[in-house]
């Protein structure tokens, strides 16, 4: 019963945040946010591997955590963008063969 308020509040605040972004964010930023949302499944599936790599590089080799984190977050988004484009290409190819 303790989680019931969260089930009621989270959708409301997510929709409110979307409206605030729609009102306040400039037009050039909206396509970027759309692309991040579209490739969210790729980010979800690949970020775990990047977390393991970050822990390995920082704990075993003593590298700077903020620097390694920033580099690997950037690399994760770049790799996810290419994986998403590849998935889109495959799905488009399968749709044309099916039709």
C-alpha positions in Angstrom: 0.0 0.0 0.0 3.0 2.3 0.4 3.6 2.4 -3.4 0.1 3.3 -4.4 0.8 7.1 -4.2 3.8 6.7 -6.5 1.6 5.0 -9.1 -0.7 8.0 -9.0 2.0 10.7 -8.9 4.5 9.4 -11.4 2.3 9.6 -14.5 1.1 13.0 -13.5 4.6 14.4 -13.0 5.9 12.7 -16.2 3.2 14.4 -18.2 3.8 17.7 -16.4 7.5 17.5 -17.2 6.7 16.8 -20.9 4.5 19.9 -21.0 7.2 22.0 -19.3 9.8 20.8 -21.8 7.4 21.5 -24.7 6.8 25.0 -23.4 10.3 26.0 -22.3 12.8 24.0 -24.4 13.9 25.6 -27.6 13.0 23.9 -30.9 16.5 22.7 -31.8 16.6 20.6 -28.6 13.3 18.8 -29.1 14.6 16.6 -32.0 17.6 15.5 -29.8 15.2 14.6 -26.9 13.1 12.7 -29.4 16.1 10.7 -30.7 17.1 9.9 -27.1 13.6 8.6 -26.4 13.5 6.6 -29.6 16.8 4.8 -28.8 16.0 4.3 -25.1 15.8 0.5 -25.4 19.3 0.4 -26.9 20.6 2.6 -24.1 18.9 0.4 -21.6 20.4 -2.8 -23.0 24.0 -1.5 -23.5 24.5 0.8 -20.5 25.1 -2.2 -18.2 28.2 -3.2 -20.2 29.5 0.4 -20.0 28.9 0.4 -16.2 31.0 -2.8 -15.8 33.7 -1.2 -18.0 33.7 2.0 -16.0 34.1 0.0 -12.7 36.9 -2.0 -14.1 38.8 1.0 -15.5 38.4 3.1 -12.3 38.8 0.4 -9.6 41.5 -1.8 -11.1 43.5 0.8 -13.0 42.8 3.9 -10.9 41.5 6.1 -13.7 39.5 9.2 -13.0 35.8 8.3 -12.4 34.3 11.6 -13.8 36.5 11.5 -16.9 35.9 7.8 -17.6 32.2 8.2 -16.9 31.8 11.2 -19.3 33.7 9.4 -22.0 31.8 6.2 -21.7 28.4 7.9 -21.5 29.3 9.7 -24.8 30.5 6.5 -26.3 27.3 4.7 -25.1 25.0 7.2 -26.8 27.0 7.1 -30.0 27.0 3.3 -30.1 23.3 3.2 -29.3 22.6 5.7 -32.1 24.3 3.4 -34.6 22.6 0.3 -33.2 19.2 2.0 -33.5 19.9 3.1 -37.1 21.0 -0.5 -37.9 17.8 -1.9 -36.3 15.7 0.6 -38.2 17.4 -0.4 -41.5 16.7 -4.1 -40.8 13.1 -3.5 -39.8 12.5 -1.4 -43.0 14.1 -4.1 -45.1 11.9 -6.8 -43.5 8.8 -4.7 -44.1 9.6 -4.3 -47.8 10.2 -8.0 -48.2 6.9 -8.8 -46.4 4.8 -6.6 -48.5 
